[in-house]
Amino acid sequence: MALNFGIVAFPGSNCDQDMVHIADRVLGQEARLLWHKDRDLKGADVIVLPGGFSYGDALRSGAIARFSPIMEEVVAFAQRGGPVLGICNGFQILVEVGLLPGALMRNASLHFVCRDVGVKVERADTPFTQAIAPGTELLMPVAHGEGNYYLDDAGVERLEGEGQVVFRYAENPNGSRNDIAGVCNEARNVVGLMPHPERLSEAALGGEEGMGVWRSILAAVA
């Protein structure tokens, strides 16, 4: 039975079709676009909030998208234990809506960063990393202007102590505290990361290192 990927599209999303392609053409699963005004997840087994610039990043990245009707359903899905992945802008939205801790600020350089970076997998106890050995370093693209992950000292200590840092930069491109590239919630079913695994999941794109994320979720839900 095929896994149903629910891929949320907001005004300004630009990676939603990339995720549809990965789910449908690369993984051979079902892919259903969920519009920001929807209040129905259409039977999704896993929710992906893709990258882009929802609502033009007005106010700050993800600040308006958090109020979209679909997010009420995404939050309820996550609270029931459903697997939710936020990539880049999707990570920013998950932080804004309170499903993940911290904040994403302007890059320390104040410049948009768009390049491949090394990303070390810290945890294998999430549905999006269970097929990847901890310590594995993956090459994945980043493309963001507000990817500088921030928490205060007490928050960072708690995050590290609870094992909620899932991905860490080998070379920090944005000034994130503790080189944090991605985190999970306490229940470990919600994961957000700034790098784009969907952009390096086919040999035609130059590599398949992002496939570990998709193999993990297929195994987790199966």
CORPEFEN-V62777 format. One record per helix or strand of 3 or more residues. SS is the DSSP state (H for helix, E for strand). FROM is the first residue (numbers start at 1). LEN is the number of residues. If there is no record, write none. Layout:
BEGIN
[[SS,FROM,LEN] [SS,FROM,LEN]]
END
This chain:
BEGIN
[[E,4,6] [H,16,11] [E,30,6] [E,46,4] [H,54,4] [H,65,3] [H,69,11] [E,83,5] [H,89,8] [E,103,3] [E,113,9] [E,137,8] [E,148,3] [H,153,9] [E,165,5] [H,177,3] [E,180,5] [E,190,4] [H,197,4] [H,203,3] [H,211,11]]
END
